[in-house]
Amino acid sequence: MDSYSTALSGIRSAHSMMYDAAVSVANGDMDRYAESFVQMIRARHAQAANIKTIQTQREMDRSLLDIFV
């Protein structure tokens, strides 16, 4: 699996994690309130890391093209 596919899969996973946490907060599940916010922060960091992976791969692809063109 290439890095683009892996990063996109990670973004989807983080989105799902964020959605689940938001639903928990919206439903007023006070027992899981703090846990849900921690999950949201983890999802935000996961999305940012996967986006950075895509950006880095694009830069590497451009550099490789510059070498061969």
N, C-alpha and C positions, 0 to 999 in steps of 0.2 A: 504494500500500500504506500503510495507516495505521500509526501508531507502535506500536500494540499488536502487530500482526502482525510488524513488523520486530523488535521486542524479543523476541518469542517465538521467532522464527527464530534470533536471536542466542543465546538461552539454549540452544536445541537444539544449535547449533553448538558452544557452549562445553562442553556436556555430552559431546558426541562427542569433543571434544579431550581432555577430562579422562579419558574412558574409554580412549581410545587410549594415553595416557600411562601410565595405571594398568596396563593390560595389558602394556606394555613393561617396566615395573618388576617386575610379578609374574612375568614370564617370565625375569627375571634377565638381561636384555640390558644388561650392564655397560658396553658401548660407548656406549649412549644414556642411561645413568642420569641424568647431570646435565641433559641435554637434556629428558628426560622430566619432571623436577621443574620446570624452567623452564616447560615447556608446561602443567603443572598450575597454576602460579602465574598464567600468562596466562589460563587458562580461568576461574580463580576471579575475576580482575579483570573479565573479560568478562561473567561472570554477574552480578556486582555492578552493573556499569554498565547492563546491560539491565534488571535489576530496578528500578534507580533511574529509568530511562526510563519504565517502567510506572507507578511511583509518581507521577512528575511529571505524566504524562498524566492519571492519575486526579484529581489535584489541579486540573489545568486544567479537566477536564470538570466537576468539582464547582463550580468558580468560575463557569463558563459557565452552569450550571444555576441558580446563585444569582442571576445577573443577570436571567435570564428568568423566574424563578418568584417 
